[in-house]
């Protein structure tokens, strides 16, 4: 009975021929543009296999030393204002570096104030650099 059941039933898609062939769909995008090669043995230089090219700019970060310079100055100035019990964030961070270097081979303890000043100072620096990059490049490319 088991052999007759297995022989008489087929799973659709695995052994049946009643399924139609899958339809091929052509995906188009303005990001990826097809290139038609005249001679398939001579592909254009710079393409990835000769089929498609990408319109994404390779220099997407567009690094500029002005942004880095002004960003560091733009963060050092406000972080050097004595606003935390008469001390600045930069001063507290650099003092904690000196305190931790006094016992150099051993790392800072997890309860050390060094970690708080490290995270706050660098978070502010990276936020300033990010907004500086957005503002400087947005201004130079005419967004605002």
C-alpha positions in Angstrom: 0.0 0.0 0.0 2.9 2.4 0.8 4.5 1.6 -2.5 1.3 2.3 -4.5 0.8 5.5 -2.6 4.4 6.7 -3.3 4.2 5.7 -7.0 0.8 7.3 -7.7 1.4 10.7 -6.1 3.8 13.3 -7.3 4.8 16.5 -5.6 4.1 19.5 -7.7 7.4 21.2 -8.6 9.7 18.3 -7.9 8.7 15.7 -10.4 5.6 17.0 -12.2 5.9 18.4 -15.7 2.7 20.3 -15.4 4.4 23.4 -14.2 5.1 26.1 -16.7 8.6 27.5 -17.1 9.3 30.4 -14.9 9.0 33.8 -16.5 12.1 35.9 -16.7 11.8 39.4 -15.5 14.0 42.2 -16.5 15.0 44.6 -13.7 15.9 48.1 -14.6 17.4 50.8 -12.5 19.1 54.2 -13.1 21.7 53.1 -10.6 23.0 50.2 -12.7 23.1 50.8 -16.5 23.6 48.0 -19.0 26.5 48.4 -21.5 26.2 46.9 -25.0 29.6 45.6 -26.1 30.2 45.5 -29.8 32.7 42.7 -29.6 32.1 40.3 -26.8 35.8 39.4 -26.7 36.9 43.1 -26.4 35.2 44.5 -23.3 35.4 48.1 -22.3 38.0 48.9 -19.7 36.8 49.7 -16.2 33.6 47.6 -16.4 32.8 44.8 -14.1 32.9 41.8 -16.5 31.6 44.0 -19.3 27.9 43.6 -18.5 27.0 46.4 -16.1 28.6 49.6 -14.9 27.8 51.4 -11.6 27.1 55.1 -11.5 28.0 55.3 -7.8 30.9 57.7 -7.2 34.0 55.9 -5.9 35.0 59.0 -3.9 31.8 59.0 -1.9 33.4 60.3 1.3 35.0 63.3 -0.5 37.4 63.9 2.3 38.5 67.5 2.8 41.2 68.6 5.3 39.2 71.9 5.9 36.4 69.9 7.5 38.8 68.0 9.7 40.7 71.2 10.7 37.7 73.3 11.4 35.9 70.4 13.1 38.7 69.9 15.6 39.0 73.6 16.3 35.2 73.8 16.4 35.1 71.1 19.1 38.2 72.2 21.1 36.8 75.7 21.6 33.5 74.8 23.3 34.9 71.8 25.1 37.6 74.0 26.7 35.1 76.3 28.4 35.3 75.7 32.2 31.7 74.5 32.7 32.0 71.4 34.9 32.9 72.6 38.5 35.3 75.2 37.0 37.0 72.7 34.8 36.6 72.1 31.1 35.7 68.7 29.5 39.1 68.8 27.6 40.9 69.5 30.8 39.2 66.8 32.7 39.8 64.3 29.9 43.5 65.2 29.6 43.9 65.1 33.4 42.4 61.7 33.5 44.8 60.5 30.8 47.7 61.7 33.0 46.3 60.0 36.1 45.9 56.7 34.2 49.4 56.9 32.7 50.8 57.2 36.2 50.2 53.5 36.7 50.8 52.6 33.1 51.1 48.9 32.8 47.8 48.4 34.5 44.7 49.5 32.5 42.1 51.9 33.9 39.5 50.4 36.1 36.0 50.3 34.8 34.8 52.6 37.6 37.4 55.2 36.6 36.2 58.7 35.4 38.6 58.3 32.5 35.9 56.3 30.6 33.2 58.9 31.1 35.5 61.8 29.8 36.8 59.6 26.9 33.3 58.8 25.7 31.9 62.3 26.1 34.9 64.0 24.5 35.0 61.7 21.5 31.2 61.7 21.0 31.2 65.4 20.9 34.2 65.4 18.5 32.6 62.9 16.1 29.2 64.7 16.2 31.0 68.0 15.4 33.0 66.4 12.5 29.8 64.8 11.1 27.8 68.1 11.1 30.9 69.9 9.8 31.0 67.4 6.8 27.3 67.8 6.2 27.5 71.6 6.4 30.7 72.1 4.4 29.8 69.8 1.6 26.2 70.9 1.5 27.3 74.5 1.2 29.9 73.7 -1.5 27.4 71.6 -3.6 24.6 74.2 -3.3 22.2 72.4 -1.1 21.9 75.4 1.2 
